Every structure is written in C-alpha cells, then in structure tokens.
Amino acid sequence: EKVLIRNQNFSQIMAKLGLSGGAGDCGELGFEPTHAFEHVFFFGDMNYRVDESFQKVISIASQGKWPMLLSLDQLRKEIETKRCYFNFREAG
C-alpha cells in the first residue's frame, strides 16, 4: 500500500538525519525529536492523499463538508494512529 511506502519514507528521512538510532519503522524510532527540539519542521509534498475518488472529493468540497474531507486525509489518520509522525501536528 502506498501509505506504508510514505511512512517508510518518513523513517528513512529520520534515519538519514542520524536521530533515529538506525530504527527502520516509524514505530521503532529510538529517538524522539519532539522531545529534544522545540520545533521540528517537515516541508514538501509527503504524497499523502485523501482516501476517496476525485469526483467524490469535489462533491464533498463543493458542499463545504470540510470535516468529512479531514476524516479522509491519510496523513491525519497516520498521525492520529501513531503509525508515523507521532507527536507531530500539522500547522493550522
């Protein structure tokens, strides 16, 4: 699944920073950057998507049902379930 690949990309970024203690999985990080630094930023398109078809997303958005779209957001789900980017939050 592509979400798993995106989570693995996060793990690789952390490992290359030399902060993770060589852990491979998001849930296995040996170092918690949010405990060592006051601010940690990730910039760029991490390629997480909305779990719905394009037409359905357009329909939901045109009705102004933003909470429904947020509930379908892959990155938000991964953060909430602590599969990746745990202890991180999106700027809002």
PANU-175178 format. One record per residue: residue in one letter; y, z, x of N, C-alpha, C, O in turn. Coordinates in pm, whole numbers, plus 50000, padded with zeros to 5 digits. Example, Ala and Ser with C-alpha at 12.3 -4.5 7.8 and 13.67 -1.06 7.14 Angstrom:
BEGIN
A494315078051319495505078051230496705078051320496685084651424;S497755070851285498945071451367500035078751290501145080451341;
***
This chain:
BEGIN
E498815000050084500005000050000501245000050088501275006250195;K502264993050042503474991450123504245004550140504905006450242;V504165013550043504855026450057504255034050175504985040450251;L502945033450190502285040050304502795034350435503045041850530;I502955021250442503475014950564504895019650591505255022150706;R505705020950487507085025650505507095040050556507915043650640;N506185048250505506065062050553505625062350699506095070550777;Q504725053350735504275052550874505415048150965505505052651079;N506285039450915507465035350993508335047551024508835048951136;F508515056350925509285068650948508625076951058509315081951147;S507315078451051506605086151153506785080051291506945087351389;Q506745066851299506925060151428508335062451482508515064651602;I509325061851395510695064451439510805078551496511385080551603;M510235088151425510295102051472509555103751603510025110851693;A508395097351617507615098551740508365092451858508335097951969;K509025081251835509765074651943510995082551984511495081052096;L511495090851894512615099551930512155110852021512965117552084;G510855112952027510315123752109510465137352045510415147552114;L510655137651914510875150351845509645155151769509605166751726;S508665146651751507575150051661506375156151730505415159751663;G506395157351859505235162751929504065153051926502915157251945;G504335140151903503295130051904502515129051774501535121551768;A502905136251671502185135751544502305121851484503335115251498;G501245117351419501235104051363501655103351218502325093851179;D501275112951139501515112450996502795119950961503185129251031;C503435115950852504665122650809504425137550789505255145750828;G503295141050731502995154950702502555162950822502365175150812;E502375156350938501875163151058502935165251164502605169051277;L504195162951131505225164351234505225178351293505245188251220;G505185178851425505185191751492506575197451509506725209051550;F507575189751478508965193851499509745190551372509615179651317;E510535199751327511315197551205512775195451243513485205151270;P513245182951245514615180351289515675186951203516755190151253;T515405189151076516415195450990516585210251023517555216450979;H515655215951099515805229851143516535230751276517095241251310;A516535219951352517145220251484518555214351487519355217451575;F518845205751390520135199151387520795201651252520125202651149;E522095202651255522825204751130522835192351042522755193450920;H522925180551104522925167951030521985158151099522005156851221;V521165151351020520305140751069520505128850976520385130150855;F520825117351033521105105450952520105094550982519735092351098;F519655087650879518885075450892519705064550825520055065550707;F520015054050900520795042950847519905030650840519025028750924;G520145022450741519445009750732518585008950609518465018350531;D517984997450594517094994950481515694999350520515034992650600;M515255010250466513905015150496512855008150410511665011250418;N513304998650328512444989950248511704996650134510754990850081;Y512105008550094511545014449973512115006949854513235001849860;R511355006249749511724998249632511715006649505511465018749508;V511984999949393511855005849261510525001049204510264988949205;D509695010149156508365006749106508415000748965508015006948867;E508924988548958508974981548829509314966948858509844963848965;S509034958248765509344944048783510854941948781511604950048726;F511284931048841512714927848847513314927248708514374933048683;Q512654920248617513194918848480513314932248410514294934748340;K512324940948429512364954148366513514962448425514204969548352;V513704961548555514804968948620516144964048566517024972148538;I516304951048551517544945548495517764950748354518874954448317;S516694951048275516794956048138517194970748134518074974648057;I516554978848216516854993148222518304995248266519035003348208;A518724987948370520094989348422521124984948320522174991348305;S520844974148248521824969248150522004978948034523014978647965;Q521004987648014521104997947910521725010947965521915020547891;G522035010848095522645022648156521695034448170522145045948174;K520405031848176519395042548187519145045748334518045043748385;W520175050748401520095053448545519065064148579518375062648680;P518925074848502517885084648535516475078548534515615082448614;M516235068948445514935062348441514705054348570513605054448625;L515745047448616515615040048742515365049448859514545046548946;L516085060548861515875070248969514445075548970513885078049076;S513865077148852512485082148844511485071848897510345075448928;L511885059248908511025048548959511275045449106510605036849163;D512225052349168512615049949306511545055149401511245067149401;Q510975046449483509895050249575510335060649677509615070249703;L511505058849736511975068349838512155082149778511735092149837;R512765082849662512965095749595511615102549569511485114649590;K510625094849523509285100349498508665105749626508065116549626;E508795098349736508215102649863508865115349913508195124149967;I510185116449897510885128649939510465140349852510185151149904;E510415138349720510065149349628508645154349648508385166249634;T507725145349682506325149349701506025153249846504895156449881;K507075152949929506985156950070505985148650150505355153650243;R505835135850111504975126850188505735120750305505135115850401;C507045121050296507885115850403509315120350381509715123350268;Y510075120850488511475125250482511595138950415512575141550347;F510605147650434510675160850373511835168550436512115167250555;N512475176450354513685183850388514895174950411515935179650458;F514775162150380515905153150383516365151050239515615153250144;R517615146950224518115143050092519065131450110519745130450212;E519105122950012519995111450018521425116049998521695125349922;A522335109350066523755112150043524095107849901523595097749852;G524935115349837525225111649698526645113549660527025110849546;
***
